[in-house]
């Protein structure tokens, strides 16, 4: 590693780093991480619940770089035996290497498990380039030591991606859909920026979603009780079973979230009388709301849009949050006022043949993604001159 006064320690558990060291290396305000998914509490809940451990194919290999005795850089990293729960798909790369007689797994993954939200991974409070480069070099050296085929850092901010690409990592882009608050005082203010037809559609969807007397409630902090987590886990299991066959998160994880970071969570529940029938979990950051999981026990037209998208906008406006990130994929979000944004990942591949093939693939993929985003912009609901700034 260079420079010579830097040393790296690989931590096989989240707990071995400790909350004070971890959160001191994460961007934050008054000791609270700006991004809730980078909070020690979130990773602690994943580990203690058994959701992200070696047994599930997510063995922590977190990198802490120190200058003398002082930790100065951090990279959350996992040794993985599969590609599930990442949302940046490399299954084709794995199959290609296996067909050529190589082994793609294990690999190293720098990410927040099961969470397609952009967050820095090269965590250096001083922002020194040489420390960020040292984190990248350490990950590469660790891959060779662990006989890992590759290292992948996903959902990076632009500046992290630029640093990695400057050192020879392969860059990849994809698309998500975010809503941007233009200083709105009310949801109606937001609707006024849309075309007349789109305004009418959204008003109708909101009306129809709750037409049978359903009510909506936001739950935060100590308002969230175990019976709420019971209900939400039922919703989550239903959606997870339909999407993935087996949900990634277990019931214990949600209880631990409630214990460790309930103040950073808002549950949005739909009720039929006193019975919760649908819900979504959102995480509150410094300037944005992150929508994650949703589910329901009853099919109600437009209820998904109401609970996941419109209520998130309501909450962001009420709490003066700048952005709502609504998770991975979903062109249907366009009609609800969410606009396309670019996400970034970077990849280091040890096998020269696979690296060259992936580089060629990414070179062709990037302009295709850019063209798709340009086309998607034409389907946003905003009036001319009211396009959202990103």
C-alpha positions in Angstrom: 0.0 0.0 0.0 1.2 3.5 -0.7 2.0 5.9 0.9 4.2 3.9 3.4 2.7 5.4 6.5 -0.7 3.9 5.8 -1.8 0.5 7.0 -4.9 -1.5 6.3 -6.9 -3.8 8.7 -9.5 -6.2 7.4 -12.4 -6.7 9.8 -14.4 -10.0 9.6 -17.3 -8.5 11.4 -19.1 -5.1 11.7 -18.9 -5.3 15.5 -15.1 -5.5 15.5 -14.9 -1.9 14.1 -17.2 -0.4 16.7 -19.8 2.4 16.3 -17.5 5.3 17.3 -14.8 4.5 14.7 -17.3 3.5 12.0 -19.5 6.6 12.3 -16.6 8.9 12.6 -15.4 7.8 9.1 -18.9 8.2 7.6 -20.1 11.7 6.3 -22.4 13.0 9.0 -23.8 15.9 10.9 -23.2 16.1 14.7 -22.1 12.5 14.8 -25.1 11.2 12.9 -24.4 9.7 9.4 -26.1 11.7 6.7 -27.0 8.5 4.8 -28.9 6.1 7.1 -27.6 3.1 5.2 -24.1 4.0 6.1 -24.9 4.1 9.8 -23.2 1.5 12.0 -26.6 0.6 13.3 -27.9 -0.5 9.9 -24.9 -2.8 9.3 -25.1 -4.0 12.9 -28.8 -5.0 12.4 -27.9 -6.9 9.2 -25.1 -8.8 10.9 -26.8 -9.5 14.2 -30.0 -10.7 12.5 -27.9 -13.1 10.3 -29.0 -11.5 7.1 -25.5 -10.4 6.0 -23.0 -13.0 7.3 -20.8 -15.7 5.8 -23.7 -18.2 6.1 -25.8 -16.1 3.7 -22.9 -15.4 1.3 -22.1 -12.0 2.7 -18.9 -12.4 4.7 -17.7 -9.0 6.0 -14.2 -8.0 4.9 -14.5 -4.3 5.9 -11.3 -2.3 5.2 -10.1 0.3 7.6 -7.0 2.3 6.6 -5.1 4.0 9.4 -2.4 6.6 9.5 -0.3 5.7 12.5 -2.9 4.7 15.1 -5.6 6.9 13.6 -8.3 5.4 11.3 -8.5 7.7 8.3 -10.4 5.6 5.7 -13.1 3.0 5.4 -14.5 0.7 2.7 -17.5 -1.5 3.6 -16.7 -4.8 1.8 -18.0 -8.3 1.6 -16.7 -11.6 0.3 -19.5 -13.1 -1.6 -20.4 -16.6 -3.0 -23.2 -15.4 -5.2 -24.6 -12.2 -6.9 -28.0 -12.0 -5.1 -29.2 -8.8 -3.4 -27.0 -6.4 -5.3 -29.2 -4.8 -8.0 -26.3 -4.4 -10.4 -26.4 -7.5 -12.4 -23.3 -9.5 -13.3 -24.7 -13.0 -13.8 -23.7 -13.0 -17.4 -20.1 -12.2 -16.5 -20.1 -15.1 -14.0 -21.4 -17.5 -16.6 -18.9 -16.4 -19.2 -15.9 -17.0 -16.8 -17.4 -20.4 -15.7 -17.8 -21.4 -19.4 -14.1 -20.5 -20.0 -13.1 -22.8 -17.1 -12.6 -20.1 -14.5 -14.3 -19.4 -11.2 -16.2 -16.1 -10.7 -17.0 -16.8 -7.0 -15.9 -15.8 -4.5 -15.9 -12.1 -5.4 -15.6 -9.0 -3.3 -18.6 -6.6 -3.1 -18.4 -3.1 -1.8 -22.0 -2.1 -1.1 -24.8 -1.8 1.4 -26.4 -5.3 1.3 -29.8 -5.5 -0.3 -29.9 -1.7 -0.8 -29.9 0.0 -4.2 -29.3 3.5 -2.9 -26.3 5.6 -3.8 -23.9 6.2 -1.0 -20.1 6.8 -0.8 -18.0 3.7 -0.4 -14.6 5.3 -0.3 -15.1 6.9 3.1 -12.4 9.3 3.9 -13.3 12.3 6.1 -10.3 14.3 4.9 -11.2 13.5 1.3 -7.5 12.8 0.5 -7.2 11.1 -2.8 -4.2 9.0 -1.7 -6.3 7.4 1.1 -9.1 6.7 -1.3 -6.7 5.1 -3.7 -5.2 3.1 -0.9 -8.7 1.7 -0.2 -9.0 0.6 -3.8 -5.5 -0.9 -3.9 -6.3 -2.8 -0.6 -9.4 -4.3 -2.1 -7.5 -5.5 -5.2 -4.8 -7.0 -3.0 -7.4 -8.7 -0.8 -9.1 -10.2 -3.9 -5.8 -11.8 -4.9 -5.3 -13.1 -1.4 -8.8 -14.5 -1.2 -8.7 -16.0 -4.7 -11.6 -13.7 -5.6 -12.2 -13.1 -9.3 -13.1 -9.4 -9.0 -14.1 -6.5 -6.8 -17.3 -4.5 -7.4 -18.3 -1.2 -5.8 -21.9 -0.4 -6.5 -24.2 2.6 -6.2 -21.4 5.1 -5.9 -21.5 8.9 -6.1 -19.9 10.4 -9.2 -16.7 11.4 -7.4 -16.0 7.9 -6.1 -16.6 6.4 -9.5 -14.3 9.0 -11.1 -11.4 8.1 -8.7 -11.8 4.4 -9.3 -11.9 4.8 -13.1 -8.8 7.0 -13.0 -6.9 4.0 -11.5 -8.1 1.6 -14.2 -11.4 0.2 -12.8 -14.2 -0.3 -15.3 -17.1 2.1 -14.9 -20.7 1.2 -15.4 -23.9 3.3 -15.4 -27.6 2.5 -14.9 -30.8 4.3 -14.3 -33.0 5.0 -11.3 -36.0 7.3 -10.8 -36.0 10.0 -8.1 -38.3 12.8 -7.2 -36.9 16.3 -6.6 -38.5 18.8 -4.3 -38.5 22.3 -5.9 -39.4 24.0 -2.6 -43.0 22.9 -2.7 -45.3 23.8 0.3 -48.0 21.2 -0.6 -48.6 18.3 -2.9 -50.9 20.5 -4.9 -47.9 22.8 -5.5 -46.1 19.9 -7.0 -49.1 18.9 -9.1 -49.2 22.4 -10.6 -45.9 21.7 -12.4 -47.5 18.8 -14.3 -49.5 18.8 -17.4 -53.2 19.0 -16.9 -53.8 15.4 -18.0 -51.2 14.1 -15.6 -52.6 16.2 -12.7 -56.0 14.7 -13.2 -54.6 11.1 -13.4 -52.7 11.4 -10.2 -55.6 13.0 -8.4 -57.8 10.1 -9.6 -55.3 7.5 -8.6 -55.0 9.0 -5.1 -58.8 9.1 -4.7 -59.4 5.6 -6.0 -56.6 4.1 -3.8 -58.5 5.1 -0.7 -62.0 5.0 -2.1 -63.1 2.2 0.1 -62.6 4.1 3.3 -58.9 3.2 3.7 -56.8 5.5 5.8 -53.0 6.2 5.8 -50.8 6.7 8.8 -47.1 7.6 9.2 -45.3 5.8 12.0 -41.9 7.1 13.3 -39.6 6.5 16.2 -41.2 5.1 19.4 -44.6 5.0 17.6 -43.3 1.9 15.9 -44.2 -1.2 18.0 -43.5 -4.8 17.5 -47.0 -5.4 16.2 -46.2 -2.9 13.5 -43.1 -4.9 12.5 -45.2 -8.1 12.6 -47.6 -6.6 10.1 -44.9 -5.1 7.9 -42.9 -8.3 7.8 -46.1 -10.0 6.5 -46.2 -7.4 3.7 -42.5 -7.8 3.0 -42.6 -11.6 2.8 -45.5 -11.5 0.3 -43.7 -9.2 -2.1 -40.3 -10.9 -1.6 -41.7 -14.4 -2.2 -43.2 -13.1 -5.5 -40.1 -11.3 -6.7 -37.2 -13.4 -5.5 -38.6 -16.7 -4.2 -37.1 -16.1 -0.8 -36.9 -12.7 1.0 -33.4 -11.5 1.9 -34.3 -10.0 5.2 -35.7 -11.9 8.3 -38.1 -10.8 11.0 -35.3 -10.2 13.5 -33.7 -7.6 11.3 -36.7 -5.4 11.5 -36.9 -5.6 15.3 -33.3 -4.6 15.4 -33.9 -1.7 13.1 -36.6 -0.6 15.5 -34.3 -0.9 18.5 -31.2 0.8 16.9 -32.5 3.4 14.5 -36.3 3.9 14.7 -35.8 7.6 14.6 -34.5 7.3 11.0 -37.5 5.2 9.8 -41.0 6.1 8.7 -43.4 3.3 8.1 -46.4 4.2 5.9 -49.4 2.0 6.6 -52.7 1.7 4.9 -55.5 0.7 7.3 -59.0 -0.8 6.7 -60.5 0.3 10.0 -58.0 -0.9 12.6 -56.4 -3.6 10.3 -53.2 -2.7 8.4 -53.4 -4.1 4.9 -50.4 -2.5 3.2 -47.2 -0.8 4.1 -43.9 0.6 3.0 -40.6 1.3 4.9 -38.7 4.5 4.2 -35.4 5.7 5.7 -34.7 9.3 6.5 -31.4 10.9 5.4 -30.1 14.4 6.0 -31.8 15.8 2.8 -33.6 12.8 1.3 -36.1 10.0 1.8 -35.2 6.5 0.7 -38.1 4.2 -0.1 -37.2 0.6 0.3 -39.6 -2.3 0.8 -43.4 -2.5 0.4 -46.1 -5.1 0.5 -49.8 -5.7 1.0 -52.3 -8.4 1.9 -55.0 -7.1 -0.4 -55.1 -6.1 -4.0 -56.3 -2.5 -4.2 -56.0 -0.5 -7.4 -53.4 2.3 -7.2 -52.6 1.5 -3.5 -49.0 0.7 -4.4 -48.6 4.1 -6.0 -50.2 5.9 -3.1 -48.2 4.2 -0.3 -44.8 4.1 -2.0 -44.7 7.2 -4.2 -47.3 9.8 -3.3 -47.1 9.4 0.4 -43.3 9.6 0.1 -43.7 12.9 -1.8 -46.1 14.2 0.9 -43.5 13.3 3.6 -40.6 14.9 1.8 -42.6 18.1 1.3 -43.8 18.2 5.0 -40.2 17.6 6.2 -38.4 19.8 3.6 -36.4 16.9 2.1 -34.9 17.6 -1.2 -35.1 14.2 -2.9 -37.1 10.9 -2.7 -35.2 7.9 -3.9 -37.7 5.2 -4.8 -35.4 2.2 -5.2 -34.3 0.2 -8.2 -35.8 0.2 -11.7 -39.5 1.1 -12.4 -40.4 3.1 -15.5 -43.9 3.4 -14.1 -42.5 5.9 -11.6 -42.1 8.4 -14.5 -45.8 9.1 -14.6 -45.8 9.8 -10.8 -43.3 12.6 -11.1 -40.0 10.7 -10.6 -37.4 11.4 -13.2 -34.4 9.4 -14.5 -31.0 9.8 -12.9 -27.7 8.0 -13.5 -26.3 5.5 -11.0 -22.7 4.4 -11.0 -20.7 1.3 -10.2 -17.0 0.3 -10.8 -15.5 -3.1 -11.3 -12.0 -4.5 -11.0 -11.5 -7.9 -12.7 -8.4 -10.1 -12.3 -8.9 -12.3 -15.3 -7.5 -10.4 -18.3 -9.8 -12.1 -20.8 -12.9 -11.5 -18.8 -11.8 -7.9 -18.1 -11.4 -7.2 -21.8 -14.8 -8.7 -22.6 -16.5 -6.7 -19.9 -14.8 -3.5 -21.0 -16.1 -4.0 -24.5 -19.6 -4.7 -23.2 -19.6 -1.6 -20.9 -18.4 0.6 -23.8 -21.4 -0.4 -25.8 -23.8 -0.3 -22.8 -23.1 3.2 -21.6 -24.3 5.1 -24.8 -27.4 2.7 -24.8 -28.2 3.8 -21.2 -27.7 7.4 -22.1 -30.1 7.1 -25.1 -32.6 5.4 -23.0 -32.5 8.1 -20.4 -33.0 10.8 -23.1 -36.1 8.8 -24.4 -37.4 8.5 -20.9 -37.2 12.2 -20.3 -39.9 12.5 -23.0 -42.4 10.6 -20.8 -42.1 12.7 -17.6 -45.3 14.4 -16.7 -43.9 18.0 -16.3 -45.0 20.9 -18.3 -42.5 22.5 -20.6 -40.3 24.7 -18.5 -41.1 22.8 -15.3 -38.7 19.9 -15.8 -37.2 18.8 -12.6 -33.6 19.8 -11.9 -31.2 16.9 -11.0 
